Amino acid sequence: MARKEKVPKGFVPILIGQGEERERILVHMEQFKQSYFLELLDLAAQEFGYEQQGILRIPCTTEAFRSVIGAVVRKTKS
């Protein structure tokens, strides 16, 4: 799953999904400050360890990830 696309400044590529269902997304660095994202990073550390090579992987479904992101966006707009 090698990509040569340039990542915009301020964004981090992340691989979301489990098994064969995986999707590469770009997450703005500001999201890393949010408590929900810290929990996702902890989940990734439990699953893959702290020494992941290459792209950061988050072991949750893409639907669950988008649901969490959507809830945070709605909350910040309120």
C-alpha positions in Angstrom: 0.0 0.0 0.0 2.8 2.4 -0.9 1.7 5.9 -1.8 3.8 8.6 -3.4 1.3 11.4 -2.9 2.5 14.5 -1.1 1.0 15.0 2.3 -0.2 18.6 2.9 1.6 20.6 5.6 -0.1 20.0 9.0 -1.6 16.6 8.1 -0.5 13.1 9.1 -1.5 10.0 7.0 -3.2 7.3 9.0 -4.3 3.8 7.9 -7.8 3.1 9.3 -9.5 -0.3 9.3 -9.2 -3.9 10.1 -8.3 -6.9 8.0 -8.7 -6.3 4.3 -10.9 -3.2 4.8 -8.4 -0.4 5.2 -8.4 3.2 4.1 -5.7 5.8 4.1 -6.9 9.2 5.4 -5.2 12.5 6.3 -5.7 13.8 9.8 -4.9 17.4 10.8 -2.3 17.6 13.6 -4.8 19.5 15.7 -6.8 16.3 16.1 -4.0 14.7 18.0 -4.7 17.0 20.9 -8.3 15.7 21.3 -9.0 13.2 24.0 -10.8 10.8 21.6 -7.8 10.7 19.4 -5.5 9.9 22.3 -7.8 7.0 23.1 -7.5 5.8 19.5 -3.7 6.1 19.7 -3.7 4.0 22.9 -5.8 1.4 21.1 -3.2 1.3 18.3 -0.4 0.9 20.8 -2.2 -2.0 22.5 -2.7 -3.7 19.1 0.6 -2.9 17.3 3.0 -1.7 20.0 4.8 1.6 20.2 7.3 0.9 17.5 5.1 0.8 14.4 7.1 1.1 11.1 5.7 3.3 8.3 2.2 4.7 8.4 0.3 5.0 11.7 -2.4 2.3 11.9 -5.6 2.7 13.9 -7.4 -0.7 14.5 -11.0 0.4 14.2 -13.5 0.3 11.3 -13.6 3.2 9.0 -17.3 3.7 9.9 -16.5 4.0 13.6 -13.6 6.4 12.9 -15.8 8.7 10.7 -18.6 8.5 13.3 -16.2 9.7 16.1 -14.7 12.5 13.9 -18.3 13.6 12.9 -19.3 13.8 16.6 -16.3 15.9 17.5 -16.9 18.2 14.5 -20.5 18.7 15.5 -19.6 19.3 19.1 -17.0 21.9 18.2 -19.5 23.8 16.0 -22.0 24.0 18.8 
